[in-house]
């Protein structure tokens, strides 16, 4: 299909505007946590897949870490089961862990791989259990009074096997990672996808971390988007209750990545079509950027 003169002119202007950003991120690694509405709306799913393929096409190396909470909830409901959440973390007993592994490591992971490949990419799916990609340990969580909270088979990332991802990127694949890990005894753990993405970005020395979510970004108490925050700002917002609930794992993931050495991590509004491209290839972006103190 040929473009009209007006369409061709607009396309040229877009490419010219994006070119400095394309050059800046060429051969750089960007970790994208994929979840929320972008995983349940067909148009946003296609938008996301095309974004990832385009990033790869222009020389950026995207690594996708995905969630799948709604899909897990749906199957648990069909099975007549429920699972509680504490500060955004799913309480996971043995039976729930089996459902989580089946949905995240199977259904959701393969669906994302298929969609990226459908749009011309070369995606390959894996969980943290494959080739010991993610070594995990049981998450030690405490209540505000210091009382231990047992979340069951919920883990945290102890180590990421960088060689596995490097090998896939060198072979021109797009890794798509399900947030499951395994400990030294072979026990499988459910790990929050935002925190997995953060640790993957840290171990891979990524250039950027993008965390897709269902809101415009971090909001102040009046509902306004805070477009740029320092780690000190984040600590204060958590302390005064502005950041709470399910936003805590996302903001902690972004914060940990920045403290580990990334220049920035961004909580991105995944409801915006082509959110990843807008965040990487424009100056304005579509979310809240967490910058290193002094960056």
C-alpha positions in Angstrom: 0.0 0.0 0.0 1.5 3.3 -1.1 1.4 6.4 1.1 -0.1 9.7 0.1 2.2 12.7 0.0 0.9 14.0 3.3 1.3 10.6 5.0 4.8 10.3 3.6 5.7 13.8 4.9 4.3 13.0 8.4 6.2 9.7 8.5 9.4 11.4 7.6 8.9 14.0 10.3 8.3 11.3 12.9 11.4 9.4 11.9 13.5 12.6 11.9 12.3 13.5 15.4 13.0 10.0 16.7 16.4 9.5 15.0 18.5 11.0 17.9 16.8 8.6 20.3 17.2 5.7 18.0 21.0 6.4 17.7 21.2 6.9 21.5 19.7 3.5 22.3 21.2 1.5 19.4 22.8 -1.7 20.8 21.5 -0.9 24.3 19.4 -3.2 26.4 15.9 -2.2 27.6 13.9 -4.3 30.0 10.2 -4.0 29.7 7.7 -5.3 32.3 4.5 -6.1 30.5 1.2 -6.3 32.3 -2.0 -4.6 33.2 -4.5 -3.5 30.6 -1.9 -3.8 27.9 -2.3 -7.6 28.3 -6.1 -7.8 28.2 -7.0 -5.3 25.4 -6.5 -6.8 21.9 -5.5 -3.4 20.3 -3.0 -2.7 23.1 -1.6 -6.2 22.8 -0.9 -5.6 19.1 0.5 -2.2 19.8 2.9 -3.6 22.4 4.1 -6.4 20.2 4.7 -4.0 17.3 6.6 -1.7 19.7 8.9 -4.6 20.8 9.5 -5.7 17.2 10.3 -2.1 16.1 12.7 -1.6 19.0 14.6 -4.7 17.9 14.5 -3.7 14.2 16.2 -0.4 14.9 19.0 -2.0 16.9 17.6 -1.8 20.5 17.6 -5.1 22.5 14.3 -5.5 24.3 13.9 -8.1 27.1 10.3 -8.6 28.2 9.3 -9.7 31.7 5.6 -10.3 32.0 3.0 -10.6 34.7 -0.4 -12.3 34.4 -2.3 -11.6 37.6 -5.8 -11.3 36.0 -5.3 -14.5 34.1 -4.3 -16.3 37.3 -7.3 -14.8 39.1 -9.6 -16.0 36.3 -8.4 -19.6 36.4 -8.5 -19.7 40.2 -12.1 -18.4 40.1 -13.0 -21.2 37.6 -11.5 -23.7 40.0 -13.5 -22.2 42.9 -10.4 -20.8 44.7 -9.3 -17.4 45.9 -6.0 -16.0 46.9 -5.4 -12.9 49.1 -2.9 -10.2 48.4 -0.8 -8.3 50.9 0.9 -5.0 49.7 0.4 -6.2 46.1 1.9 -9.7 46.8 -0.2 -12.8 46.1 -0.4 -15.2 49.1 0.6 -18.5 47.3 0.0 -21.9 48.8 1.1 -25.1 47.0 -2.1 -25.5 45.0 -2.1 -21.8 44.0 1.6 -22.2 43.0 0.6 -24.9 40.5 -2.0 -22.7 38.9 0.5 -19.7 38.8 3.1 -21.8 37.1 0.7 -23.2 34.6 -0.8 -19.8 33.7 2.4 -17.7 33.7 4.9 -20.3 32.4 2.5 -21.7 29.8 -0.6 -19.8 28.7 0.5 -16.2 29.1 4.2 -16.7 28.1 3.4 -18.6 24.9 0.6 -16.1 24.0 3.1 -13.2 24.2 5.7 -15.0 22.2 3.2 -15.9 19.5 2.0 -12.3 19.3 5.5 -10.9 18.9 6.4 -13.5 16.3 3.2 -12.8 14.5 4.3 -9.2 14.1 7.7 -10.2 12.6 9.8 -10.7 15.7 11.9 -13.7 16.9 10.7 -14.1 20.4 11.5 -17.0 22.6 9.8 -17.8 25.9 11.3 -19.0 29.1 10.7 -19.0 32.9 13.2 -18.3 35.6 13.5 -22.1 35.9 15.0 -22.6 32.5 18.7 -23.0 32.6 18.5 -21.7 36.2 17.8 -18.2 34.7 16.4 -16.9 38.0 17.7 -18.2 41.4 15.2 -17.4 44.1 14.8 -17.4 47.8 11.7 -17.3 49.9 10.5 -13.7 50.4 10.8 -12.6 54.1 8.0 -10.1 54.7 7.1 -8.3 57.9 4.1 -6.3 59.1 4.6 -2.8 60.3 5.1 -4.1 63.9 7.8 -6.5 62.8 5.7 -9.6 62.9 6.7 -12.0 60.1 4.2 -12.6 57.3 4.2 -16.0 55.6 3.2 -15.5 51.9 3.8 -19.2 51.1 5.6 -19.9 47.8 6.5 -16.2 47.1 10.1 -15.5 46.4 12.6 -12.8 45.6 15.4 -12.8 43.1 18.8 -13.8 44.4 20.6 -14.1 41.1 19.9 -13.8 37.3 22.0 -15.9 34.9 23.1 -13.2 32.5 24.8 -15.6 30.2 21.4 -17.1 29.2 20.0 -13.8 28.1 23.2 -12.7 26.4 23.2 -15.9 24.3 19.6 -15.3 23.2 20.3 -11.6 22.3 23.4 -12.5 20.4 21.3 -14.9 18.3 18.9 -12.1 17.6 16.1 -13.4 19.8 13.7 -11.4 22.0 13.6 -13.1 25.4 10.2 -13.2 27.0 10.5 -14.2 30.7 7.8 -15.5 33.1 8.4 -14.4 36.7 9.1 -17.8 38.3 12.3 -18.7 40.1 13.8 -21.8 41.7 15.9 -22.1 44.8 18.9 -24.4 45.4 16.7 -27.2 46.4 14.6 -27.1 43.3 11.6 -25.4 44.9 9.6 -23.1 42.6 8.6 -19.6 43.7 6.1 -17.1 42.4 7.9 -13.7 42.2 6.3 -10.3 41.6 6.9 -9.4 37.9 7.9 -5.8 38.7 10.6 -6.9 41.1 11.8 -9.6 38.6 12.1 -6.9 35.9 14.0 -4.7 38.2 16.5 -7.4 39.1 16.9 -8.6 35.5 17.6 -5.0 34.5 20.2 -4.8 37.3 22.0 -8.0 36.4 22.0 -7.3 32.7 23.3 -3.7 33.2 20.3 -2.5 31.1 20.1 1.1 29.9 16.4 1.5 30.8 13.6 -0.2 32.8 10.0 0.4 31.7 7.2 -0.9 34.0 3.9 -0.8 32.2 0.9 -0.2 34.5 -2.8 0.7 34.5 -2.5 4.3 35.6 -0.8 7.5 34.3 2.1 7.1 36.7 2.8 7.9 40.3 0.1 10.3 41.5 0.2 12.8 44.3 -2.6 13.1 46.8 -4.6 15.4 44.4 -4.4 12.9 41.6 -1.8 14.7 39.6 1.0 12.8 37.8 4.5 13.2 39.2 6.6 13.0 36.1 10.0 12.9 37.7 11.1 11.6 41.1 14.3 11.0 42.9 14.8 8.0 45.3 14.5 10.5 48.2 11.2 11.7 46.8 10.0 8.1 46.6 11.0 7.3 50.1 9.0 10.3 51.4 5.9 9.4 49.3 5.9 5.9 50.7 6.4 7.2 54.3 3.4 9.6 54.0 1.1 7.0 52.4 0.9 8.6 49.0 2.3 5.5 47.5 0.6 2.4 48.8 -0.9 -1.0 48.0 -0.2 -2.5 44.6 1.9 0.4 43.6 4.5 -0.4 46.2 6.1 -3.4 44.3 6.2 -1.3 41.1 7.9 1.7 42.7 10.2 -0.5 44.8 11.2 -2.3 41.5 12.0 1.0 39.9 13.8 2.4 42.9 15.9 -0.7 43.4 17.0 -0.6 39.7 18.0 3.0 40.0 19.9 2.4 43.3 21.6 -0.5 41.6 23.1 1.7 38.9 20.5 2.3 36.2 20.3 5.9 35.3 16.5 5.8 35.3 13.4 3.5 35.6 10.0 4.6 34.4 6.5 3.6 35.4 4.7 3.8 32.0 1.0 4.2 31.3 0.4 1.0 29.4 -3.1 2.1 28.4 -1.6 4.4 25.8 -1.1 2.9 22.4 2.6 2.5 21.6 3.5 3.5 25.1 7.0 1.9 24.9 7.9 3.9 21.7 6.6 7.1 23.1 8.7 6.6 26.3 11.9 5.7 24.5 11.8 7.8 21.4 10.2 11.1 22.7 11.3 13.7 25.2 7.9 13.8 27.0 7.3 10.1 27.7 4.1 8.7 29.2 4.6 8.1 32.9 6.8 8.8 36.0 10.5 8.5 35.7 12.6 7.6 38.7 16.1 9.2 38.3 19.2 8.6 40.4 19.9 11.3 42.9 22.0 13.8 41.1 21.2 12.4 37.6 
